[in-house]
Amino acid sequence: MSVPDLRTRVLFKDAHVLVLDKPAGLPVHGGPKAGASVEDQLDALTFGFKRRPQLAHRLDRDTSGCLILGRHPKALARLGALFSGGGVEKVYWAVVTGGPAAETGTIDLPLMKETRRDGWWMTVDPKQGQQARTDWRVLGRGPGTTWMEMRPRTGRTHQVRVHAAAFGWPILGDPVYADAAPAAVPLHLHARAVTIPYAEGRPPIAVTAPVPAHLRAALAACGRTGEG
């Protein structure tokens, strides 16, 4: 993929917090096999500060949308406390294969990381897994697919993806947790919005990321109108 200039993808900026619209396909962390990453551009995101911002959390490579950074050490510590305490509200939009019969619900399945020679992934493990809870509701339905809002109440790796697949409706294009994800179909998971109660006594920071182009057709098939 061509790597966009993340300075053009800033959704929110104040003296403490940056929120970026991360494109799908761009990993947040660099590495020998990762290629270009969000971390590569942190020096370009100082916006007049001496320190470069740091990631307050992560998104999967193929997940698009709201990515939060702290602009200085105190901000990063504050954001870390909010994340660990469940204070940051995260809203994901997903298009899943099939879908639930109900309109709303909660998935409460413990998750753990399983490592083998050919890689790692997350699995449901009621005995050894860490608590993981996701609230969901249906936003629209299409032929063989469902547009869903997913609100993770815990922050486990791949949580939304594993929970959806465990209930029999994997996210469209998921190369790991869908049994037969077409290679040409990108992951249809988007970090749509975040709400950050950063400063006590002040309104929370509320940010919404626009819908990326690769989700628009599937969302339209589920009844969504508009592009923003």
C-alpha positions in Angstrom: 0.0 0.0 0.0 1.1 3.6 -0.5 1.8 5.1 2.9 -0.3 8.3 3.6 1.1 11.3 5.4 -0.5 10.9 8.8 -0.3 14.7 9.3 -3.3 14.9 6.9 -5.2 12.3 9.0 -5.4 14.1 12.3 -9.0 14.0 13.6 -8.3 15.7 16.9 -5.4 17.6 18.5 -5.0 19.6 21.7 -2.1 20.1 24.1 -2.4 16.5 25.4 -4.0 14.2 22.9 -3.8 13.3 19.2 -6.4 11.1 17.5 -5.5 9.9 14.1 -7.6 8.2 11.4 -5.4 5.2 10.8 -5.7 3.6 7.4 -6.3 -0.1 7.0 -3.1 -2.0 6.1 -0.8 0.2 8.1 0.6 -1.4 11.3 1.0 0.8 14.4 4.4 -0.8 15.4 7.4 -1.2 13.1 9.6 -4.3 12.9 11.7 -6.4 10.5 8.7 -7.7 8.7 6.2 -5.0 9.3 7.3 -2.5 6.7 6.1 1.1 7.1 4.2 1.8 10.3 2.6 4.6 12.4 5.7 4.7 14.5 7.8 5.7 11.5 5.9 9.0 11.4 5.8 10.0 15.0 8.6 12.6 14.5 6.4 14.3 12.0 3.5 14.5 14.4 5.1 16.8 17.1 3.2 19.9 15.8 5.6 22.3 17.6 6.3 20.1 20.7 9.9 18.9 21.4 8.7 15.4 22.2 7.1 13.2 19.7 3.8 11.7 20.7 3.5 8.0 21.7 0.8 5.4 21.1 -1.7 5.1 23.9 -3.1 1.8 22.6 -3.0 -0.2 19.3 -5.2 -1.2 16.4 -4.6 -4.3 14.2 -2.8 -3.7 10.9 -6.0 -4.2 8.9 -8.4 -2.2 11.2 -9.0 1.4 10.2 -10.1 4.3 12.3 -9.5 6.1 15.6 -6.0 5.7 17.0 -5.1 7.7 20.2 -1.7 9.1 21.1 -0.4 11.0 24.1 1.6 14.1 23.3 3.8 14.1 26.5 4.6 11.6 29.3 1.8 12.9 31.7 -0.8 12.6 29.0 0.4 9.1 28.1 0.1 8.1 31.8 -3.3 9.6 32.0 -4.5 7.8 28.9 -2.9 4.6 30.2 -4.9 4.8 33.4 -8.1 5.5 31.5 -7.6 2.5 29.2 -6.7 0.2 32.1 -9.7 1.3 34.1 -12.1 1.0 31.1 -12.7 4.7 31.0 -12.2 5.1 27.2 -15.3 4.3 25.3 -14.5 2.6 21.9 -17.1 2.1 19.2 -16.3 -0.3 16.3 -18.3 -0.8 13.2 -18.1 -4.2 11.6 -19.7 -6.0 8.7 -20.1 -9.7 9.6 -20.9 -12.8 7.6 -24.4 -13.9 8.6 -25.3 -12.3 11.9 -27.2 -12.7 15.1 -31.0 -13.2 15.2 -31.4 -10.7 18.1 -30.9 -7.0 17.7 -28.7 -6.4 20.8 -26.6 -8.5 23.2 -23.4 -9.0 25.1 -20.6 -11.5 24.4 -18.7 -12.5 27.6 -16.0 -15.1 26.6 -12.5 -15.2 28.2 -9.7 -15.0 25.8 -6.1 -16.2 25.8 -3.2 -16.1 23.3 -2.2 -19.4 21.7 1.2 -19.7 20.2 2.4 -22.4 17.7 5.3 -22.8 15.3 3.3 -21.3 12.5 2.2 -18.2 14.5 -0.2 -17.0 17.2 -3.8 -16.1 17.5 -6.4 -15.6 20.3 -8.7 -18.3 21.4 -11.7 -18.6 23.7 -10.6 -20.3 26.9 -13.1 -20.3 29.9 -10.5 -21.8 32.3 -7.3 -19.9 31.6 -8.4 -16.9 29.5 -8.7 -13.3 30.6 -12.1 -11.8 31.0 -13.4 -10.3 27.8 -16.8 -8.6 27.3 -18.2 -7.0 24.2 -21.6 -5.3 23.9 -23.1 -5.2 20.4 -26.2 -4.1 18.5 -27.4 -4.5 14.9 -27.4 -1.3 12.8 -28.5 -2.9 9.5 -28.9 -6.1 7.6 -28.1 -7.1 4.0 -28.0 -10.2 1.9 -25.9 -12.6 4.0 -24.3 -9.9 6.0 -25.0 -7.7 9.0 -23.7 -4.2 9.9 -22.9 -4.2 13.7 -21.8 -1.7 16.3 -19.4 -3.4 18.7 -18.4 -1.8 22.1 -15.5 -3.7 23.8 -15.6 -3.3 27.6 -12.2 -4.9 28.0 -9.1 -4.5 25.8 -8.0 -7.9 24.8 -6.0 -8.4 21.6 -8.3 -9.2 18.6 -11.3 -9.2 21.0 -14.0 -8.0 18.6 -12.8 -10.3 15.9 -12.6 -13.4 18.1 -16.0 -12.7 19.8 -17.8 -12.3 16.5 -16.3 -15.5 15.1 -17.0 -17.4 18.2 -20.7 -16.6 17.9 -20.8 -17.8 14.3 -20.7 -14.5 12.5 -17.0 -13.7 11.6 -16.1 -10.3 10.4 -16.1 -10.1 6.6 -12.5 -10.5 5.2 -11.0 -11.7 8.5 -7.9 -13.8 7.4 -7.4 -15.4 10.8 -10.8 -16.0 12.4 -13.1 -16.6 9.4 -13.0 -20.1 8.0 -12.9 -19.0 4.4 -12.1 -15.3 4.1 -11.6 -14.4 0.4 -8.0 -13.2 -0.1 -9.2 -10.1 -2.1 -11.7 -8.9 0.6 -10.2 -6.6 3.2 -11.1 -6.8 6.9 -14.4 -4.9 7.4 -13.6 -3.6 10.9 -13.5 0.1 11.6 -12.7 2.0 14.9 -15.6 4.4 14.3 -15.5 6.5 17.4 -13.8 7.1 20.8 -14.8 9.1 23.8 -12.0 10.1 26.2 -12.9 11.6 29.7 -9.4 13.2 29.8 -9.9 16.1 32.2 -12.2 16.0 35.2 -14.8 18.7 35.2 -14.6 19.2 31.4 -16.5 17.6 28.6 -14.9 14.4 27.3 -13.0 14.3 24.0 -15.3 12.8 21.4 -14.0 11.8 18.0 -15.5 10.1 15.0 -13.6 8.6 12.1 -15.1 8.7 8.6 -16.0 5.5 6.9 -13.1 4.3 4.7 -13.8 3.5 1.0 -13.4 -0.2 1.4 -16.3 -0.5 3.8 -18.8 1.7 1.9 -20.3 -0.9 -0.5 -20.9 -3.5 2.3 -22.4 -0.9 4.6 -24.7 0.4 1.7 -25.8 -3.2 1.2 -26.9 -3.3 4.8 -28.9 -0.1 4.4 -26.5 2.7 5.3 -26.7 5.9 3.3 -24.0 8.6 3.0 -20.3 8.3 3.1 -19.1 10.2 6.3 
